[in-house]
Amino acid sequence: MKSLLEILKEQITNLPKIIKLALYNMKSQYANHYLGVFWNILQPLLQVTVYYIVFGLGLRGSGGSVMGVPFIVHLITGLFPWLFISQGINTGAGAIQQNMGLLSKMRFPSSIFISITLTNNVINLLITTTIVFIISLINGYVPLWHYLWFIYFLISSFSIIFGISLIMSTLTVVIRDTKNLLQNIIRMLFFMTPIFWVIEEQHGILVKIASLNPFAYLVGIYRTAFIHGQVPVYGT
């Protein structure tokens, strides 16, 4: 079994290859689509529209505001990082299994396939975050230095996603049901993470679950970078 240091070295050594293959995957994914890579922007925006209609206009009755920001802004600053986290884990978990043929033909460290899928997701995140950044900057929600929290979010979330994907991708090769189970767990965690609901408005067991949910912490950090002044502390 490889040590963590060896795996990290593999990523650094193969970094140019990881970036090149990630960009190739992104282009080939939408090669036969009229809108091409623009789907990387349209897909999350369409999801935002659906969730806004259901949770903003439906359950809440009106868009309203959340802690001084419009609900739609609260929603996208929760949904965009969540899409990065959930898609990163789901695609990372199947990265090795999907590339078994390539692994048997070429001398690739299996771990770099996880980094390739995560790099794709990072690119998508940077695209959607540009929208959030522009909205935040125009409205002056936070001091300029708060945007540095996004770097912390990126490093910490990438590390957590990579670690989970490394374990789950190995299990997926051995036990095919692992990926299906993981998808359902991720779906459940979506509702346990304060994306469309507000943790400050809740009480009891839901608050306790959210305080121990690492993804809720990461979403909180993302919001700190762009719309909130308060820095979340994990476990509180």
N, C-alpha and C positions, 0 to 999 in steps of 0.2 A: 504494500500500500504506500502511495506517495505521500510525502509530508506536505504540509501547507506551503512551506517555503519552495518546494519543488514545483508545485502547481502554480504558484505566483510567478516563478521564474519562467515557466512555460508560456504564460500570458505575455510577459514582457518581451521574451525572445521572439514570439510570433505576432507581436502587435501589428506590424505592417500588413501581414497576411490576414489578420482578423479584420482590420478596417477595410481592406480590399474586398474580401469575401462578403462582408456585411453590406457594403455599397452595391456589390453585384446582386446579392439576394434581394435588396430593396428594388432595384431596377427590374429584375426578372419577375418579381412578384406581380407587378402590374404591367408587364410588357405588352399584353394583348388588350389592355383597357384603354378606352379613348381618353380618359382623364389621367391615366398613368399614376405617377407618384402623388398627384394632388389628392388621391384617396387617403393619404396619410393625414391630411388636414380634415377632409370631409367626413371620414368615419367617426372620429371623436366628436366633431361638431353635431353630427346627426344623433349620436348617443346623448349628448347634452340636451338637444331639443326634446327627445323622448322623455328623459328623466325630468326635465323642467316642466313639461306638460303634466306628467303623472304626479310628481312630488311638489312642484312649485305651484301650479295652477289647480291641480286636483286635490291633493291632501291638505295643502295649506290654504286653499281657497283663493289666494292671490299671491303674486310673487313676493311682495313685502321686502323687508330687509332683515339681515342677520348680523348682529353685533356691529351695526353701522355701515354694512355694505349690502348692496342688492343681493337677493337670494341667488340670482343667476351667477354672480361672481363667486359667492360662497360655494355654489355647486361645481363650477369648473375648477376651482382651486382644490376641490376634493376629488373630483372625477379624473382629472388629467393625471395626477400622481398615482391614483389607484389603477388606472389603465396600464401605466408603466409597470407597476408592481405585479399586478395579476397576470398580464400578458408575458412579462419577463419570467415569472415562475412557471407558467403553463408551457410556454415554448421552450424554456430551458430544461424542463423535466423530460421533454421528448427529443431533445437535441441529439443525444448520442444514439438513441434507437433509430431515428430517422436517417442518420448518416453511417449506419453500420456497413453498408456497401462500400462507401468511400473510405472508411477506416481500414477495411480489409485490403484495399488496393493501394493506398498511399500511406506514407509514414507521417501521420498527424497525431499529436497528443489529443486524446479524446476530449480533454477539458476545454480546448479552444473552441469547440463547437458551441459550448455554452456561452462563451464570450462573444462569439459571432452573433448569436440570437439576441444577447443582451445589448450589443452595440447597435443592432437594428432598432431595438426599443428605446435606447438612449437618443438616437437620431429623431425618432418620432416624438419623444418627450421634449426635446429642444425646440421642435417645430411648434407644438401646442403651447409650450411655456412662453414662446415669443408673444403669443396673443395675450397671455396673462400679464406678462411684463409690460406690454404697451398699455393695457387697461390700468394696471397699478401705477405706472409712471404718470399717466394723464391725470388720474384722480388723486395722486399723492397720498396713497394709503399708508405708506411706511417711509421712514428715512432711507436715503439712498444706500447706506451701509447694510441695511437689512437684506438686500439682494444677495449678499455674500452667504446667507443661510442656505441659498439654493445649492451652492457648492457642497456644503455639508450634507444636504439632503441627497445629492447625487452620489457622493462617496459612500455614505452609510447605507442607502437603499441598494446600490449596486452590490456592495459587500454582502448584505443580507440575502438578496436575491440569488447571487452567485453561489453562496453557501448552501441555500435550500435546494437550488437546481442541481448542484453537484451530488447531493445525497439522493434526491428524487430521480435524477436521470439514471443513476446506477440501479436503483430499485426498479425502475421502469423496464430496464433491459431484462431483469430477472423475473419480475412479476408484472405482467402487462396491465393488470387491474389497477396498479398504482396511479396511473395517469387519470383514470376515471374518478378514483377516490379523491385525488388531489383537486380536480376541477370542482367537485361538489363542496369540498372544504373551502376553497377560494370563494365560491358563490355564497356560502354561508357567512364568511368573514366580510364580504361586501356589505351585508346588512348590519354587521357588528362594528363597522368602522364609520365614524361620523363624517359621511360624505354628503348626504342630503339632509341629515338631521344634525342637531346642535347639541354637543355634550353638556353645555352649560344649562340647557333646558331640561335635562334628564336627571334622574336620581335612582338610588338603589343599585340593583345587580348590574344594570346596563352600564352605569358609570364605572363600576368595578371592572367589568369585562373590558371596556374601552381603555381603562388605565393600564391594563396588562397586555393589551393588543399592540404589538410592535408596529403594525401597519397604521394604526390610529396615531401613534407617535410620529411616524414618518409623514403622514398627511398633515399633521399639526405643524411640523417643521416647514413643510412646503408653504402652508398658509402664513406662517411667521415671515417667510421671505418676501411675500407679496401683499398681504392684506392685514395681518395682525401684528400688533406690537409685542404681545406676550409670548415668551418662549416656553413651549411645553416641556415638562420634566417627566421622563418615563416613570410610570408606576404611581403617578399622582393624578 
